Amino acid sequence: MRHFRQLLCMAFVAMVVIGCKSAPLKVSVLGDSYSTFQGCIPEGNAVYYPRGEGNDVTKAEECWWHLVIERLGGQLEKNESWSGSTICYTGYYGKDASTWSFVARTPRLGDPNLILICGGTNDSWANSPIGDYKWADWSHDELFAFRPAMAKMLTDLKARYPKARIFFILNSELKEEINNSVHKICAYYNVPCVDLKDIDKQLGHPSVAGMKTFADQVVDVICK
């Protein structure tokens, strides 16, 4: 049954995401530590995996994004992930994180036709300002808050990659104001949101088992 479902999903992706069966499915990831792996992200980006002691993920093939791409029959275009990064410009301890924020990294995704964003975790954990909903004309200072920064991120992605389908992946166990904000902003931009549930974690990050569940939930939403 799962094999049949996977074949249907690959056909769906070929027809709906790509629009042409002969074109390759090129997947880009915009993420934080959950999506990093040494050697799979740009040099200079902060990396989390492989962690070594405390987390059992040791191979890129065990990562959620690799599993998703494999199941969809696609290829990795670019993994633009940075451990500890926030969507907005406010990082941990109030540090200016503008240069490695999700907003700053939106132009670095190559030429994808499917974009998977996994973010918001560090905005929640770092207690970044939530801000007000604003859909255009953001000032530099406004982007230090989560809501305007996420809106700008999605606006920029839609403008820069108009043919790509975009999915946002929301971690479990985050602040309710982050969850609610993500759902409202995703709805505004018509971006499907994957709400992760029951992900096994070690040191707050997905384990091998957690990565598999993570990938299952992402694929299920893409293939709806």
N, C-alpha and C positions, 0 to 999 in steps of 0.2 A: 504493500500500500504506500509506504513512504517513497519507494523507488518510482512508482507511478506518479505520485504527487510531485516529485522532483522533476520528472520529465514534463509534466504539465506546466510547472513553474518556469522551466527553461523556455518553453514555447511561448508562455505569456510574456516573459522578459524580452524575447526576440521580437515579438510583434508590437508590444506596447511601449517598452522602454526604448528600444532601438528604432523600431519602425521599419527595419529591413533585416531579413534573416541572414544576409550575407555579411553584415557589419558586425565587428566584434563588440561585445559588451565590455566597456571600459569603466571600471569602478574606481572612484576616488573617495578617500576617507579624510574627514576633517575632525580631529579628535584630541583627546588628552591622554593621560597615562594608560587608560583602558585599551587604547588602540596602538600604543607604541610597541616596537620590538627592534632590538639592536640590528642595524643593517637594513631595515625596511623603511626607515624614515630619513629625511634629509640630514646630512651631517650638520651637527651643531644644535639640532633640536634635542631637548631634554628627553631622556628615555627612562622607562620603568622596567619593562620586560626585556630579557629574563631577569627576574629578581634574585634568584638563587634561594637561599634559606628563607622559608616562610611562605613561598608560593611555588606551586608545582608546575607552572607553565614554563617550558624550557625550549620550545620550538615555535617558529612562526606559524607552522602548520596547525598549531593548537589554538591560535588566536581567533577570536570571533569573526573578524573581517576576512581572514583567509578562508575559514569554513564557509562563510556566506558566498564569497566569490566562487569558490569551488562548486558549491551546490547550484549556483546560477549558470555555471559554464562560462564565466567571464574571466577577465584578467585585471590585475591591479594596474591602474593608471598612475596614481600617486597616493601615498599615505602621508598626509600632512598633519601629523599628530605631534603633540608636545606635552610631555608630562608636567602636570601641575598648572596647566593653562586654563584661564578663564575665558568666557565669551566676551565679557566686558574688559575694560582697561584696568580694573582694580583687582590686584592679586592678593596673595596672602600678606597679612599684617599691613594692609593698605598700600602695598608696593605698587608703583606704576608698572603694569604688565602690558602696556599698549603694544610693544613691539612683537610680543609672542602671543597676543590674544587671538581668539578665533577670527575676530573682525580683521585683524592685520593679515591673516594668512589666507583669506578667501581668494586672492588672485593666484595662488600657488598650486592649483589642483590639476593642471595640465589640460587635457581635452576629454573630460569624462562624459558619458551619457547616463551615468547613475552616480549620485553623490550621497554618501552616508555620513551624517553628522552625529557624533556622540559627544555631547557636551552638557554643561550646566552643573556638573558635579562639583567642580572647584569653586564656581560662583556661590554654590550653597555652602560648601565646607569653609570657604574663606570669608563668609559673611559679607560678600560684596554688596554694595548698595543696590536696592531693587529698582528704584527710579520710577518714572511715569511711562505709560504707554505713549509712544510717539512714532509716527510712521514715515516721516520724511524730514529733511532739513535739520539733521542732527548737528549740534555743535561738538567740538572736541571734548569739552567738559562733560556733556551729557552721556558720552560713551563710556564713562567710568561707572555707569549704572547698568544693571542687567537688562531691563526691558528695552530701553532704546538701543543698546548694543545688539541684542538678538534681532531686533527688527532691521537694523542696518545690515547685519550679517546676511539675513535671508534676502533682503532687497538686492544686495550686491551679488549674491549667488545667482539669483534669478536673472539679473541683468547680464552678468558675465557668461553664464552657461544656460542660455535660453532653451536649449534642446534637451537638457539633462533633467531627469526625474530626481527629486530631492526627498530624502527621508530623514527625520530627526529621531534620534534614539535617546530616551530619557531614563536615566538611572533610577533605581528604587531607593527608598530611604533618604530622600532629599527633603528640604523644607517645603512646606505646602505652598508658600508664596512663589517659590521657583516652579513647582509643578503646575500651579494654576496659570502662571505667566506663560510658560512654555505652551500649554494647551491653547491659550487664547491667541498667542502670536502665530503658532502653527496654523490654526484655523483661519486667521486673517490672510495668510499667504497660501492657503490651500496646500500645506505641506503635511503629509501623513506623519503621525507621531507613534513611535513604538514605545509603549510603557513597559519597561522590563519588570519582571516579577520572579521572585524566588530564585535569584541567581546566587549560586554558591560562591563564597568569597573567602579569600585568605589575605590577611592584612588589608582588608577593605577593597581588594581587587579580585576580579574573577579568577577562579581556579580553572584547571583543565575541565572539570565537570561544569563549572559556571560558564565557561566559554561556549560549550556545546549548547547549553540551554539558551544562552544569549543569542547564538546564531540561529537556533530554531525559531525563536520569537521574531527575529528580524525577517527571516525568510517567509514566515507565515504572513506577516503584514505586507511584504512586497508582492506576494503571490495572491493576495485577496482578489 
